[in-house]
Amino acid sequence: MVPLSYAQRRLWFLSRLEGGSATYNMAMPLRLRGTLDREALRAAVRDVVARHESLRTLVAETDGEPWQRILGPAEAEPGIEVVPVADEDRLAAAVAAEAAHVFDLTAGLPLRVRLFALSEHDHVLLMVVHHIACDGWSVDPLVRDLSLAYTARHAGRAPDWEELPVQYADYALWQRELLGDEDDPDSVAARQLAYWREHLSGAPDRLPLPADRPRPAVATHRGGTASFRVDTDLHQRLAAVARQSGASVFMVVQAAFAALLTRMGAGHDIPVGVPVAGRTDEALDDLVGFFVNTLVLRTDTSGDPEFTDVLTRVRDTNLSAYEHQDLPFERLVEVLNPVRSAAHQPLFQVMVSHQSGSDAPLSLPGLDVGTEKVPSTTAKFDLCLTVDERFAADGTPAGLDGGLEYALDLFDPATAEDLAHRFVLLLRAVAADPRVRIGAADLLTPEERQRITDVWAADPAALDTWQQHARTPLTERTGQERLYVLDEELRPVPPGAPGTVYVTHPGAAAAPDAAPCPFGDGTAAMVPTGDLARWAADGRLVPLGRAAGDVALGAMRIAPGEIETELAGHPAVGAAAVAVREDRAGQQHLLAWAEPAPGGTADPGALRDHLAAALPPYLVPTGVVVLDALPRTAGGDVDHAALPGPDGEETTGTGGAAQHTAALCEIFSEVLGVDDIEPDENFFDLGGHSLLAMRMISRIRGVFGTEVSIQTVFEAPTPELLAARLADGGTTAPFRPLLPLRTTGTRAPLFCVHPGAGIGWAYSALLRHLDPDRPVHALQARRLDGTGELPATIGEMARDYVRQIREVQPHGPYHLLGWSFGGVVAHEMAVLLQEEGEQTSTLAVLDAYPADPAGEPEPVEIGEQEVLTTILDFFGHDATAFDGPLTHEDVNKVLEAEGTGFPGLTARHVTAIAEVQTNNVNLLHAHAPRRFDGEMVFFTATDDDLGVVDEWRPFTAGPVHHHEVPCAHKDMMRPGPAGAIGRTVAEWLDGRD
């Protein structure tokens, strides 16, 4: 078996990580005008595939190890489908759709060819190749060979070309031989690995880019491109700057982009990925294949250096790196083992790439051949800057074509366009004066400068916004105030870049840190506020909190300032702080601290509810701690290191959280049967499930005289976190529509849809069997919490649930699970996500079946007795053992005596559950499932005979993976069956994140 090359291994891994994705497709559309010999073209494509093994190589896997399965030429029939198109608009749509084709690398060729026919004499040939078989360098030999083969076949003969000296499989084996054993200190691998360890030591895990929104937990790789052009004159001047420094134009571009990122708030250590051809032997020059390697090059921009100094640093770094380019990036990632996340690339998130155009234009007899553009809709990185140098016939520089590819997860198109615009301004500045300090290079046009320093600075709305969020706002306003956002050298920052807020006002001159205002008539004084902000493109002021950057919470970047601003805006709060804290088990928690407004008090539970109503779920702190006063440094800033934990004595509440923590450790131990529970140990990780959680709630009620909801246990599952919630009274209703069963973790969440009764907390039985690094949420029926209307269709319900899960996870791939009625809803959610362009990687259905389409079923009415019977049955009680009709008081007594702690079942709850269950049964009978273009994981409860798995096959395009669970349908979330289901789901999820 021939192994994959290191580069192929990474793309194979990424294809498994992302699931179906077109992120690594290369689309090459060619316009062919004239008389086309279609049969010659078909034969030519077959010739090219036969010549290059990489185009007929599939990926096989044995015991988890991938290898190259090379098809023979006769097996590898690429085919050319001819697709008629009516006009240019339909052509553009068809090309874009085909370019987004998702390759199955295990089953089909990594090449797809389509011929779009507008007329007999006007065609577009589209070749889409997966990167695993082709790179940028490969385009020239691919086009050249296609030209030779078509010319020959059109003339009625086979192509006469020299045999290739090697094939890609030879390279994959040679690569390992070249690198040698890493344990041998004299090997290439060992020497280069030592170099890269030193070079990347201390590099930032993530660059703080000027994004428009927080990073999602899982990158969607949706993207766009902001294009720009550099004219001939500027290109020639940049080439002169390069020559004077002994550098290349690409190094000038790289240095300028690093300077721009620094100016936009990315810091002074800028790691970027730079692709290199990887063809270090001339025998590889004419081969189609994936040889490219990626080098991680750091640029030091500290000290506000002159641009020529930055360029020298870039040149020296690059030349040294080129001498160590053999070590595959994929191996470097494995050895360095950086922070890994589905949210971003490891080691770098920004790429800079240089192209010089194709040297082999396609030439086909009888045809006028041109290239077509395919708009980019994917993004491999947060940002990718590509420049293509153009040259005149005499070899002189003739301009640059540039594109800034950006991730839509982070950037709006207008923001990316603005970055591209400022990059060109920076290139002009350094071409005019290569010795300009990067902080002084002008990134503003005269019109922008006037707008920022005059119009926006005097905008009352901007001043009002700052006043609402400032630590020390102005006590009086005269109308003469001006607000500026400046860098460290008191220069105005461009829109999108962070800076410090300075304010001018009549009393500013008396302040000890006052400085002359460099704007206006020069007579005013201004003072630094210590607050950070940025200008939006439309002139809005966007507060960024105090002078502290974003922090990491799992895979997310959290802006504490945004949460602090919202918390401080509550009338009961005088000051606020937010931070991420890690417990001894390594779990991260977002916590908030509040100082009451002068003369007042603050209720922690009310403050958390305030945040939950105003912020996305991932920005809502686990707990709010109220202190008499926030600890401060000598300079007046909040001393984050001195902020007490949730079990500190400074928290408010009855009895103090420290005493609560000790008592809760004992209760955890008693209920779980586990000795010596630590304050930061997780209830569900220790074997807890929904039934045990109910018993624990009952014990808490008996010890503290306080009612705790099941949701509170899910949100605060450790003794110390639960103690803080008890101390601040921060409990919430257990019937909220989106119930977080586990809020911590860096992996993509699992969303579980309620069964027919509408209650979702039974899914807590799965928690201990799933990766503790995976958040889990349960969807519950709207009507249970007394709000909302009953949905009229399953489609309406599914749309509501999709909206809710996208507030937690804006983009896919999504993981869905549904039991009974919930399985049908989860299937419809997957279809809706599919229509929205999102991927569902997991659709797990637990013993749910489509309704029988034959006949008109009679409407169903669920009564109080059936609801109460359902609840008793869940807790293992037979309703027939009771004399007479059941009442909710009877059920409460039974459950309280059992120690389940079911939260205060009232007549209102029973009525709501009955309404929900009745409606759901009727909706199920009326629902016609649609087709989901993915796979399904199906679980059958073998003790019942509710349906057969084949009923789903007409509505599921992919395979249906069937698992049998020896239990009754109603018992699937009991500990035994839930364990079997949870372990299977966990294994499936691990293969699809």
LOLO-188688 format. One record per residue (C-alpha): x, y, z. Coordinates in steps of 0.5 Angstrom, whole numbers, padded with zeros to 4 digits, always signed. Layout:
# LOLO-188688
XYZ
...
# end
This chain:
# LOLO-188688
+0000+0000+0000
+0003+0007-0002
+0002+0012+0004
-0001+0019+0003
+0004+0024+0002
+0004+0029+0009
+0000+0034+0005
-0005+0029+0003
-0006+0027+0010
-0008+0034+0012
-0013+0035+0007
-0016+0028+0008
-0016+0030+0016
-0020+0036+0014
-0025+0033+0009
-0027+0028+0015
-0027+0034+0020
-0031+0039+0016
-0035+0033+0012
-0038+0035+0006
-0035+0041+0004
-0032+0045-0003
-0027+0049+0001
-0021+0045-0002
-0024+0045-0009
-0020+0048-0015
-0025+0051-0021
-0022+0052-0028
-0027+0055-0033
-0025+0056-0040
-0029+0060-0045
-0029+0056-0052
-0031+0060-0058
-0031+0057-0065
-0032+0050-0067
-0031+0045-0062
-0029+0037-0063
-0033+0034-0057
-0030+0027-0058
-0023+0030-0059
-0024+0033-0052
-0027+0027-0049
-0021+0023-0051
-0016+0029-0049
-0019+0029-0042
-0018+0021-0042
-0011+0022-0044
-0009+0027-0039
-0012+0023-0033
-0009+0017-0036
-0002+0021-0036
-0003+0023-0029
-0004+0018-0023
-0006+0023-0018
-0012+0025-0022
-0014+0017-0022
-0012+0016-0014
-0018+0015-0009
-0017+0015-0001
-0017+0008+0002
-0017+0007+0009
-0015+0001+0013
-0015+0000+0021
-0016+0008+0021
-0010+0009+0016
-0011+0012+0010
-0007+0010+0003
-0007+0011-0004
-0012+0007-0008
-0009+0008-0016
-0014+0006-0021
-0012+0004-0028
-0013+0008-0034
-0019+0003-0036
-0022+0004-0029
-0022+0012-0029
-0027+0014-0034
-0028+0022-0032
-0033+0023-0037
-0035+0030-0040
-0043+0031-0038
-0045+0036-0043
-0050+0041-0040
-0054+0046-0044
-0055+0053-0042
-0060+0058-0044
-0056+0065-0043
-0050+0068-0039
-0054+0069-0032
-0056+0061-0032
-0049+0060-0034
-0046+0063-0028
-0050+0060-0024
-0049+0053-0026
-0041+0054-0026
-0042+0057-0019
-0046+0051-0017
-0041+0046-0020
-0035+0049-0017
-0038+0047-0010
-0039+0040-0012
-0037+0036-0006
-0032+0030-0007
-0032+0023-0004
-0025+0022-0004
-0026+0015-0002
-0031+0013-0008
-0030+0018-0014
-0024+0021-0018
-0022+0028-0015
-0023+0031-0022
-0030+0033-0025
-0031+0036-0032
-0037+0039-0035
-0038+0042-0042
-0043+0048-0041
-0046+0049-0048
-0049+0056-0050
-0049+0055-0057
-0046+0050-0062
-0040+0055-0063
-0040+0057-0055
-0038+0053-0049
-0035+0053-0043
-0031+0048-0040
-0030+0047-0033
-0025+0043-0029
-0026+0042-0022
-0021+0038-0018
-0020+0037-0011
-0013+0040-0008
-0011+0033-0006
-0010+0032-0013
-0007+0038-0016
-0004+0045-0013
-0003+0052-0017
+0004+0050-0020
+0000+0044-0023
-0005+0048-0027
+0001+0049-0032
+0002+0042-0034
-0005+0040-0034
-0007+0046-0039
-0001+0044-0043
-0002+0037-0043
-0010+0038-0045
-0007+0042-0051
-0003+0037-0053
-0008+0031-0053
-0014+0035-0056
-0009+0037-0062
-0007+0030-0063
-0014+0027-0062
-0017+0033-0067
-0012+0030-0072
-0014+0023-0071
-0008+0021-0067
-0006+0019-0060
-0002+0025-0056
+0006+0024-0057
+0009+0026-0051
+0015+0024-0047
+0014+0019-0041
+0014+0022-0034
+0020+0021-0030
+0016+0019-0024
+0009+0019-0021
+0006+0022-0015
+0006+0016-0011
+0014+0016-0012
+0014+0023-0009
+0010+0020-0003
+0015+0015-0002
+0021+0019-0003
+0019+0025+0002
+0019+0020+0008
+0026+0017+0005
+0028+0025+0005
+0026+0027+0012
+0029+0021+0015
+0028+0019+0022
+0026+0024+0027
+0030+0021+0033
+0036+0021+0029
+0039+0028+0030
+0043+0028+0024
+0036+0027+0019
+0033+0033+0015
+0027+0032+0020
+0030+0033+0026
+0034+0039+0024
+0029+0042+0021
+0024+0041+0027
+0029+0044+0031
+0029+0050+0027
+0021+0051+0027
+0021+0049+0034
+0025+0055+0036
+0022+0060+0030
+0015+0059+0033
+0016+0059+0040
+0012+0064+0044
+0008+0065+0037
+0000+0067+0039
-0005+0062+0038
-0010+0067+0035
-0009+0073+0032
-0014+0079+0034
-0016+0081+0028
-0021+0087+0027
-0027+0082+0026
-0035+0084+0026
-0037+0079+0030
-0034+0073+0035
-0032+0067+0032
-0037+0061+0032
-0035+0055+0035
-0034+0051+0029
-0032+0055+0022
-0037+0054+0017
-0031+0056+0011
-0036+0061+0008
-0033+0066+0005
-0032+0072-0001
-0026+0076-0004
-0025+0083-0004
-0021+0085-0010
-0016+0090-0012
-0011+0093-0017
-0004+0096-0017
-0003+0100-0023
+0004+0099-0027
+0007+0106-0024
+0006+0103-0016
+0008+0096-0018
+0015+0099-0021
+0016+0103-0015
+0015+0097-0010
+0020+0093-0015
+0025+0099-0014
+0024+0098-0006
+0025+0091-0006
+0031+0091-0010
+0034+0097-0006
+0033+0092+0000
+0035+0086-0003
+0028+0083-0003
+0023+0081-0007
+0016+0084-0009
+0013+0079-0005
+0017+0080+0001
+0015+0088+0000
+0007+0085+0000
+0008+0081+0006
+0012+0086+0010
+0006+0091+0008
+0001+0087+0010
+0004+0085+0017
+0004+0093+0018
-0003+0093+0016
-0005+0088+0021
-0001+0091+0027
-0004+0098+0025
-0011+0095+0025
-0010+0092+0032
-0007+0085+0031
-0001+0086+0035
+0006+0086+0034
+0008+0079+0033
+0004+0077+0026
+0005+0070+0024
+0002+0068+0017
+0002+0062+0013
+0006+0062+0006
+0005+0057+0001
+0012+0054-0003
+0012+0050-0009
+0015+0044-0005
+0018+0041-0012
+0025+0041-0010
+0027+0036-0015
+0026+0038-0023
+0023+0031-0024
+0017+0034-0021
+0016+0040-0025
+0011+0037-0030
+0007+0033-0025
+0000+0034-0023
-0001+0033-0016
-0001+0036-0009
+0006+0038-0007
+0005+0045-0004
+0008+0046+0003
+0006+0052+0008
+0011+0055+0012
+0009+0059+0018
+0013+0066+0018
+0013+0071+0024
+0014+0078+0023
+0016+0082+0028
+0013+0089+0028
+0015+0092+0035
+0018+0098+0036
+0014+0102+0031
+0020+0101+0026
+0021+0104+0019
+0018+0100+0014
+0025+0098+0011
+0027+0095+0018
+0020+0091+0017
+0022+0089+0010
+0029+0087+0012
+0026+0083+0018
+0021+0079+0013
+0027+0078+0008
+0032+0075+0013
+0026+0070+0016
+0024+0068+0009
+0030+0066+0007
+0032+0062+0013
+0025+0059+0013
+0026+0057+0005
+0032+0053+0008
+0028+0049+0012
+0022+0048+0008
+0022+0040+0007
+0019+0039+0014
+0011+0038+0012
+0007+0043+0015
+0002+0037+0017
+0008+0034+0021
+0010+0041+0025
+0002+0041+0027
+0003+0034+0030
+0009+0035+0033
+0008+0042+0036
+0001+0040+0038
-0002+0047+0038
-0009+0049+0041
-0013+0045+0036
-0020+0048+0035
-0026+0047+0029
-0026+0054+0030
-0020+0056+0026
-0013+0054+0023
-0007+0052+0028
-0001+0056+0028
-0004+0061+0023
-0010+0064+0021
-0008+0069+0016
-0005+0067+0009
-0001+0071+0004
+0000+0068-0003
+0004+0070-0009
+0003+0068-0016
+0006+0070-0023
+0000+0068-0028
+0000+0062-0032
+0006+0061-0037
+0002+0056-0041
-0005+0059-0044
-0009+0053-0047
-0009+0053-0054
-0014+0049-0058
-0014+0048-0066
-0020+0052-0069
-0022+0055-0062
-0021+0062-0059
-0020+0060-0051
-0021+0065-0046
-0021+0064-0038
-0028+0065-0034
-0028+0068-0027
-0031+0064-0021
-0033+0068-0015
-0030+0065-0009
-0036+0063-0004
-0031+0059+0001
-0025+0061+0006
-0020+0057+0008
-0017+0062+0013
-0020+0068+0017
-0016+0072+0011
-0012+0070+0005
-0008+0076+0001
-0007+0074-0006
-0003+0078-0011
-0001+0076-0018
+0004+0080-0021
+0003+0082-0029
+0009+0083-0033
+0010+0087-0040
+0013+0084-0046
+0020+0086-0044
+0019+0083-0037
+0018+0090-0033
+0013+0090-0028
+0006+0092-0031
+0001+0092-0025
-0001+0087-0019
-0008+0084-0019
-0010+0082-0012
-0015+0079-0008
-0017+0079+0000
-0021+0072+0001
-0025+0073+0008
-0029+0069+0012
-0036+0071+0013
-0036+0068+0020
-0032+0074+0022
-0032+0079+0017
-0038+0083+0013
-0036+0084+0006
-0036+0092+0007
-0030+0091+0012
-0026+0086+0008
-0027+0092+0002
-0024+0097+0007
-0018+0093+0009
-0016+0092+0002
-0017+0099+0001
-0013+0101+0007
-0008+0096+0004
-0007+0099-0002
-0006+0106+0001
-0001+0103+0005
+0003+0100-0001
+0003+0107-0004
+0006+0110+0003
+0012+0106+0003
+0013+0106-0004
+0013+0114-0003
+0018+0113+0003
+0020+0107+0004
+0023+0109+0011
+0017+0111+0014
+0015+0109+0021
+0009+0104+0020
+0005+0107+0025
+0006+0114+0021
+0004+0111+0014
-0003+0114+0012
-0008+0110+0012
-0014+0115+0011
-0015+0119+0005
-0016+0127+0006
-0024+0126+0006
-0024+0120+0011
-0019+0124+0016
-0023+0130+0015
-0029+0126+0017
-0026+0122+0023
-0023+0128+0026
-0028+0133+0025
-0035+0131+0023
-0035+0124+0028
-0031+0127+0033
-0037+0132+0034
-0042+0127+0034
-0047+0128+0040
-0049+0121+0039
-0042+0118+0039
-0041+0122+0046
-0047+0119+0048
-0045+0112+0047
-0038+0113+0050
-0042+0116+0056
-0046+0110+0057
-0040+0105+0057
-0035+0110+0060
-0031+0108+0067
-0031+0115+0069
-0036+0119+0064
-0037+0127+0064
-0041+0130+0070
-0043+0136+0066
-0044+0137+0058
-0043+0144+0055
-0043+0142+0048
-0036+0144+0046
-0034+0136+0047
-0030+0133+0042
-0029+0125+0042
-0023+0122+0038
-0020+0115+0038
-0013+0115+0037
-0007+0110+0037
-0001+0110+0042
+0002+0116+0038
-0004+0120+0038
-0006+0119+0031
-0013+0118+0029
-0014+0110+0027
-0018+0108+0021
-0025+0105+0022
-0025+0098+0024
-0018+0099+0028
-0018+0099+0036
-0016+0105+0039
-0016+0109+0046
-0022+0114+0047
-0019+0121+0048
-0024+0127+0050
-0024+0135+0050
-0028+0139+0054
-0027+0146+0058
-0024+0143+0064
-0019+0138+0061
-0013+0142+0061
-0013+0142+0069
-0012+0134+0069
-0006+0131+0070
-0005+0127+0064
-0008+0132+0059
-0005+0133+0053
-0005+0138+0047
-0011+0136+0042
-0007+0136+0035
-0014+0137+0032
-0018+0143+0031
-0015+0150+0032
-0009+0147+0037
-0012+0151+0043
-0016+0145+0046
-0013+0140+0051
-0015+0133+0051
-0015+0127+0056
-0015+0120+0055
-0020+0116+0058
-0017+0109+0058
-0023+0106+0055
-0022+0103+0048
-0027+0104+0042
-0027+0103+0034
-0031+0107+0029
-0035+0103+0025
-0036+0105+0017
-0042+0109+0018
-0039+0113+0024
-0042+0109+0030
-0037+0109+0036
-0037+0102+0038
-0034+0101+0045
-0029+0095+0047
-0029+0096+0054
-0022+0098+0058
-0015+0097+0055
-0016+0089+0055
-0016+0084+0049
-0021+0079+0048
-0020+0072+0052
-0021+0065+0050
-0027+0061+0052
-0026+0054+0049
-0026+0055+0041
-0029+0062+0042
-0026+0069+0043
-0030+0073+0048
-0030+0080+0049
-0031+0081+0056
-0032+0089+0055
-0038+0087+0051
-0041+0084+0057
-0039+0089+0062
-0042+0094+0058
-0049+0091+0058
-0048+0089+0066
-0046+0096+0067
-0052+0099+0064
-0057+0096+0069
-0059+0101+0073
-0057+0097+0080
-0050+0096+0078
-0045+0102+0079
-0039+0098+0076
-0038+0091+0073
-0032+0086+0071
-0032+0080+0067
-0027+0074+0066
-0026+0067+0064
-0024+0062+0070
-0022+0055+0070
-0023+0050+0075
-0019+0045+0078
-0022+0040+0073
-0020+0044+0067
-0027+0047+0065
-0027+0054+0063
-0033+0058+0066
-0035+0065+0064
-0036+0069+0071
-0039+0076+0072
-0038+0081+0078
-0042+0087+0080
-0041+0093+0084
-0048+0096+0086
-0050+0103+0084
-0048+0108+0090
-0053+0107+0096
-0057+0101+0092
-0057+0094+0092
-0056+0089+0086
-0059+0082+0086
-0055+0077+0082
-0061+0073+0079
-0064+0079+0076
-0057+0081+0073
-0056+0075+0070
-0063+0075+0067
-0062+0082+0065
-0056+0079+0061
-0059+0073+0058
-0065+0077+0055
-0059+0082+0052
-0054+0077+0050
-0053+0071+0046
-0053+0065+0050
-0045+0064+0049
-0044+0071+0052
-0048+0070+0059
-0044+0068+0065
-0045+0062+0069
-0046+0066+0075
-0046+0073+0077
-0042+0075+0084
-0044+0082+0087
-0039+0085+0091
-0039+0091+0096
-0034+0094+0091
-0030+0091+0086
-0022+0090+0088
-0018+0096+0084
-0011+0097+0083
-0007+0103+0085
-0009+0106+0078
-0016+0105+0079
-0017+0100+0074
-0021+0093+0076
-0016+0088+0079
-0018+0082+0076
-0013+0078+0079
-0016+0080+0086
-0023+0078+0084
-0026+0072+0088
-0028+0066+0086
-0036+0064+0086
-0035+0061+0093
-0031+0067+0096
-0034+0070+0102
-0035+0076+0098
-0041+0074+0095
-0048+0076+0097
-0054+0071+0099
-0056+0068+0105
-0050+0064+0109
-0045+0066+0104
-0043+0061+0098
-0037+0058+0102
-0041+0054+0107
-0046+0052+0101
-0040+0049+0097
-0038+0045+0103
-0046+0042+0104
-0047+0041+0097
-0040+0037+0096
-0044+0032+0102
-0050+0032+0098
-0047+0030+0091
-0043+0025+0095
-0049+0022+0098
-0053+0022+0092
-0048+0020+0087
-0045+0015+0092
-0038+0018+0091
-0033+0019+0096
-0029+0026+0097
-0033+0030+0092
-0028+0036+0090
-0032+0043+0089
-0030+0043+0082
-0032+0036+0080
-0038+0036+0075
-0044+0032+0077
-0046+0029+0070
-0038+0027+0069
-0039+0023+0076
-0045+0019+0074
-0050+0023+0075
-0057+0023+0070
-0063+0026+0070
-0066+0022+0076
-0061+0023+0080
-0061+0030+0079
-0068+0030+0081
-0066+0027+0088
-0061+0032+0089
-0065+0037+0088
-0070+0034+0093
-0064+0034+0098
-0062+0041+0097
-0069+0043+0098
-0069+0039+0105
-0062+0042+0107
-0063+0049+0104
-0070+0050+0104
-0069+0053+0097
-0072+0051+0090
-0067+0049+0085
-0069+0048+0078
-0066+0042+0074
-0064+0047+0069
-0060+0051+0075
-0056+0044+0076
-0055+0043+0068
-0052+0050+0068
-0048+0050+0074
-0046+0042+0075
-0041+0043+0080
-0041+0044+0088
-0038+0051+0087
-0042+0054+0081
-0048+0051+0084
-0047+0054+0091
-0046+0061+0087
-0053+0060+0084
-0056+0058+0091
-0053+0064+0094
-0055+0069+0089
-0062+0066+0088
-0060+0065+0081
-0065+0059+0079
-0069+0059+0073
-0075+0056+0070
-0074+0048+0068
-0079+0049+0062
-0075+0054+0058
-0075+0053+0050
-0068+0052+0050
-0065+0048+0056
-0057+0048+0056
-0055+0041+0059
-0048+0043+0059
-0045+0050+0057
-0038+0048+0057
-0034+0045+0052
-0030+0047+0045
-0033+0042+0041
-0039+0043+0036
-0046+0043+0041
-0051+0037+0040
-0058+0039+0040
-0063+0034+0043
-0071+0035+0041
-0076+0033+0046
-0081+0028+0045
-0088+0028+0044
-0089+0031+0051
-0085+0037+0050
-0080+0036+0056
-0073+0035+0054
-0069+0035+0061
-0069+0027+0060
-0063+0028+0055
-0059+0029+0061
-0058+0021+0061
-0053+0022+0055
-0048+0027+0058
-0044+0022+0062
-0043+0018+0056
-0041+0024+0051
-0035+0028+0051
-0035+0033+0057
-0032+0038+0052
-0038+0038+0048
-0044+0043+0050
-0051+0039+0050
-0058+0043+0049
-0065+0040+0049
-0070+0044+0045
-0077+0044+0049
-0084+0046+0047
-0086+0053+0047
-0092+0053+0051
-0089+0049+0057
-0086+0056+0060
-0093+0059+0059
-0091+0063+0053
-0092+0063+0046
-0097+0059+0041
-0098+0052+0039
-0095+0051+0032
-0099+0050+0027
-0094+0045+0023
-0088+0041+0024
-0085+0045+0019
-0087+0052+0023
-0084+0048+0030
-0077+0046+0026
-0076+0053+0024
-0077+0056+0031
-0072+0051+0033
-0067+0052+0028
-0067+0060+0029
-0066+0058+0037
-0060+0053+0035
-0057+0058+0031
-0057+0063+0036
-0052+0059+0040
-0048+0056+0034
-0049+0061+0028
-0047+0056+0023
-0046+0048+0022
-0044+0043+0021
-0050+0041+0026
-0051+0035+0031
-0058+0034+0032
-0062+0028+0036
-0069+0027+0037
-0073+0021+0041
-0080+0019+0038
-0084+0025+0036
-0077+0029+0037
-0074+0025+0031
-0079+0027+0026
-0078+0034+0028
-0070+0034+0028
-0071+0031+0021
-0075+0037+0018
-0069+0041+0022
-0064+0038+0018
-0068+0039+0011
-0069+0047+0013
-0061+0048+0015
-0060+0044+0008
-0064+0049+0005
-0061+0055+0008
-0054+0052+0006
-0052+0049+0012
-0049+0042+0014
-0052+0037+0019
-0047+0032+0020
-0051+0028+0025
-0058+0026+0025
-0059+0021+0030
-0067+0019+0031
-0069+0015+0037
-0075+0010+0035
-0079+0015+0031
-0082+0014+0024
-0086+0018+0019
-0094+0018+0020
-0097+0013+0015
-0100+0017+0009
-0106+0013+0008
-0112+0016+0010
-0115+0021+0015
-0113+0020+0022
-0118+0022+0027
-0116+0028+0032
-0113+0026+0038
-0114+0029+0045
-0109+0028+0051
-0112+0028+0057
-0109+0030+0064
-0109+0022+0066
-0105+0021+0060
-0100+0026+0062
-0099+0024+0069
-0099+0017+0067
-0093+0019+0063
-0089+0023+0068
-0090+0017+0073
-0088+0012+0068
-0082+0016+0067
-0080+0015+0074
-0081+0008+0074
-0088+0008+0077
-0094+0004+0075
-0100+0008+0075
-0105+0002+0075
-0103+0001+0082
-0106+0008+0084
-0114+0008+0086
-0118+0013+0082
-0116+0018+0078
-0109+0021+0079
-0108+0028+0081
-0102+0033+0080
-0102+0033+0088
-0102+0025+0088
-0096+0025+0083
-0092+0031+0087
-0093+0027+0093
-0090+0020+0090
-0084+0024+0087
-0082+0028+0093
-0082+0022+0097
-0078+0018+0092
-0073+0024+0092
-0074+0026+0085
-0074+0033+0086
-0079+0034+0080
-0080+0042+0080
-0086+0044+0083
-0091+0040+0078
-0098+0045+0078
-0104+0044+0075
-0102+0049+0070
-0096+0045+0068
-0101+0039+0067
-0105+0043+0063
-0099+0046+0058
-0096+0039+0057
-0103+0036+0055
-0104+0041+0050
-0097+0040+0048
-0098+0033+0047
-0104+0033+0044
-0102+0038+0039
-0096+0034+0037
-0099+0028+0036
-0104+0031+0031
-0098+0035+0028
-0095+0028+0027
-0100+0025+0023
-0101+0031+0018
-0093+0032+0017
-0090+0030+0010
-0083+0029+0011
-0078+0032+0006
-0072+0029+0003
-0065+0030+0007
-0059+0030+0003
-0055+0026+0009
-0054+0020+0013
-0058+0018+0019
-0056+0014+0025
-0063+0010+0027
-0064+0007+0034
-0070+0002+0035
-0073+0000+0041
-0073-0008+0040
-0078-0009+0046
-0084-0005+0042
-0086-0005+0035
-0087+0002+0033
-0085+0002+0026
-0079-0001+0021
-0073+0003+0020
-0074+0003+0012
-0080+0008+0013
-0074+0013+0013
-0070+0011+0007
-0075+0015+0002
-0073+0021+0006
-0066+0020+0007
-0061+0021+0001
-0055+0018+0005
-0054+0011+0008
-0059+0010+0015
-0054+0007+0020
-0059+0002+0024
-0057+0000+0031
-0062-0004+0036
-0063-0002+0043
-0066-0008+0048
-0071-0004+0051
-0078-0001+0051
-0079+0005+0047
-0081+0009+0053
-0075+0007+0057
-0070+0009+0052
-0067+0015+0056
-0067+0010+0062
-0059+0009+0065
-0058+0003+0061
-0061+0004+0054
-0058+0011+0055
-0051+0009+0056
-0052+0004+0050
-0054+0010+0045
-0050+0015+0048
-0044+0011+0047
-0046+0010+0040
-0047+0017+0039
-0041+0019+0042
-0037+0015+0037
-0041+0018+0031
-0040+0025+0033
-0032+0024+0034
-0032+0022+0027
-0035+0028+0024
-0033+0034+0028
# end
